[in-house]
């Protein structure tokens, strides 16, 4: 049986190469409406990755849809592209929300997915989705997205704590833009430029330290050994090191952190009985 690492590598390859695999049985779609990216993941009845697609997002902020029409349009277009590649319709889906957002905002996110012609069978917390694909039974999953940092703490495969704070990759970009006196768009490009990683880290380190301090405070009443970092913002150089210095816990960085949550969302689709 493929390991979580292999599954994530396969899924990333499908997105990067814009290809698809022959599925087994019916398909399940995970729709991740992130602050930085909208990602659709497709898996089959054996929970193996079949296809995926990603698109830069500006329609979602901190788990709240700020441009409903545009978000619906993008999800519809991405779904259509996947259906053309797979040569079959996509019907059943799940989506995810940051922990702690209101039921009204959660409903709007589900409505966006359903407006694309998908039937939403489940709405799951983002860190829970990540823990599912990583097969985590004990430990803390920290999902660092564009707009929020969320954490779920697991004991014997059950959640005992779920929290969220509106700070993430977008805040890093804003700090970088202010420090360098450039536009947010240019700062986002510089943030992703490996050649300037040391410079970027020196500027945004306080933001990462704030995130790590939040997690440390959340975990203070509990005994835990491992923190799993997922989400695109966790790709920043030395990100994990800052978390280790702050928490003194074991920091685990799965491969393809941007795609962990989207893959996990698809695993939460409930297919109806035939």
JOPE-V961155 format. One record per backbone hydrogen bond with DSSP energy under -1.0 kcal/mol. CO is the residue of the C=O (numbers start at 0). NH is the residue of the N-H. E is the energy in kcal/mol with one decimal. If there is no record, write none. Layout:
BEGIN
CO|NH|E / CO|NH|E
END
This chain:
BEGIN
2|6|-2.3 / 3|7|-2.4 / 4|8|-2.2 / 5|9|-2.5 / 6|10|-2.4 / 7|11|-2.5 / 8|12|-2.2 / 9|13|-2.1 / 10|14|-1.9 / 11|15|-2.9 / 12|16|-2.5 / 13|18|-1.7 / 23|44|-2.1 / 27|42|-2.5 / 28|93|-2.1 / 29|40|-2.7 / 31|33|-1.4 / 31|38|-2.1 / 35|56|-2.7 / 36|33|-1.8 / 37|54|-1.9 / 38|31|-3.0 / 39|52|-2.0 / 40|29|-3.0 / 41|49|-3.3 / 41|50|-1.5 / 42|27|-2.8 / 43|46|-2.1 / 47|43|-1.7 / 49|20|-2.2 / 50|41|-2.7 / 52|39|-2.8 / 54|37|-3.0 / 58|65|-2.7 / 58|66|-1.3 / 60|63|-1.6 / 63|60|-3.0 / 66|70|-2.5 / 67|71|-2.6 / 68|72|-2.1 / 69|73|-2.5 / 70|74|-2.4 / 71|75|-2.2 / 72|76|-2.5 / 73|77|-2.7 / 74|78|-2.5 / 75|79|-2.3 / 76|80|-2.1 / 77|81|-2.2 / 78|82|-2.5 / 79|83|-2.2 / 80|84|-2.0 / 81|85|-2.7 / 82|86|-1.8 / 82|87|-1.1 / 90|118|-3.5 / 91|28|-2.0 / 92|120|-3.1 / 93|30|-2.5 / 94|123|-2.2 / 96|125|-2.3 / 97|100|-1.3 / 101|105|-2.1 / 102|106|-2.0 / 103|107|-1.8 / 104|108|-2.0 / 105|109|-2.0 / 106|110|-2.4 / 107|111|-2.0 / 108|112|-1.6 / 109|113|-2.4 / 110|114|-2.2 / 112|115|-1.0 / 112|117|-1.1 / 113|116|-1.9 / 118|92|-2.9 / 121|94|-1.9 / 123|96|-2.0 / 124|128|-2.0 / 125|129|-2.1 / 126|130|-2.4 / 127|131|-1.8 / 128|132|-1.6 / 129|133|-1.7 / 130|135|-2.2 / 136|156|-3.0 / 138|153|-3.0 / 139|227|-3.3 / 140|151|-2.0 / 141|229|-2.6 / 142|149|-2.3 / 143|232|-1.3 / 144|168|-2.8 / 145|169|-3.6 / 147|144|-2.6 / 148|164|-1.8 / 149|142|-2.9 / 150|162|-2.4 / 151|140|-2.8 / 152|159|-2.8 / 152|160|-1.0 / 153|138|-1.9 / 154|157|-1.5 / 157|154|-2.8 / 160|152|-2.7 / 162|150|-2.7 / 164|148|-2.7 / 164|166|-2.4 / 167|171|-1.4 / 168|172|-2.1 / 169|173|-2.2 / 170|174|-2.1 / 171|175|-2.4 / 172|176|-2.7 / 173|177|-2.2 / 174|178|-2.3 / 175|179|-2.1 / 176|180|-1.2 / 176|181|-1.8 / 182|186|-2.3 / 183|187|-2.2 / 184|188|-1.5 / 185|189|-2.4 / 186|190|-2.5 / 187|191|-1.1 / 189|192|-1.4 / 192|195|-1.7 / 193|196|-1.5 / 195|199|-2.7 / 196|200|-2.6 / 197|201|-2.0 / 198|202|-1.2 / 199|203|-2.5 / 200|204|-1.5 / 203|207|-1.7 / 204|208|-2.7 / 205|209|-1.9 / 206|210|-2.0 / 207|211|-2.7 / 208|212|-2.4 / 209|213|-2.2 / 210|214|-2.2 / 211|215|-2.6 / 212|216|-2.4 / 213|217|-2.5 / 214|218|-2.2 / 218|221|-2.3 / 224|249|-2.2 / 225|139|-2.5 / 226|251|-3.2 / 227|141|-3.0 / 229|143|-2.8 / 230|233|-1.4 / 231|234|-1.8 / 232|235|-1.5 / 235|238|-2.0 / 237|241|-2.0 / 238|242|-1.7 / 239|243|-2.2 / 240|244|-2.5 / 241|245|-2.1 / 242|246|-2.5 / 243|247|-2.8 / 249|226|-2.8 / 251|228|-2.6 / 255|258|-1.7 / 256|230|-2.2 / 258|262|-1.8 / 259|263|-2.3 / 260|264|-2.4 / 261|265|-1.5 / 262|266|-1.1 / 264|267|-1.8 / 265|268|-1.5
END
